[in-house]
Amino acid sequence: CIVFEWLWNKLMKRPSTIVDLSAVVTGLLLAYNLPANAPLWIAVIGSVIAIVLVKQCFGGIGANFVNPALAARAILFVSWSGIMANYPVTNFMADAVSSATPLAMINSGESVSILSLLLGNCGGVLGETCKIAIIAGGVWLIVRKIAEWHQ
């Protein structure tokens, strides 16, 4: 995302905006929304979509009508649903199989282990499965006073 933001600004003869780190945030959000076994080219195409098509074409940071990373995820999912819905089998359990996401399991009446969800022993993208990392990141943002715990 940083590379494509830099290239876009060069191409459009605009000052560089990569120092505001918004492209880093977009790249991380996009990465959290890709399956762990997605090929690199999916991430590259998603970065182009997020930065060039959604963010920069609509005026840059603060002017976009949707979240660039999530818009890129939606476009990638519609374009390559076979890749975007193919989650790898977890390595934490010997008897694991890739299956429905936890919300789909709960919806169908199946029980879901809270510990498995917390440790990431479930199918889904990184932003769904790695709860400990998400909680640690949230605590770090609050401690550094980058975010508040309430609205």
Buried (B, 14 or more C-beta within 10 A) or exposed (E): BBBBBBEBBEEEEEEEBBEEEBBEBBBBBBBBBBBEEBEEEBBEBBBBBBBBBBBBEEEBBEEBEEBBBBBBBBBBBEEBEEBBEEBEEBEEEEEBEEEBBBEEBEEEEEEEEEEBBBBBBBBBBBBBBBBEEBEEEEEEEEEEEEEEEEE
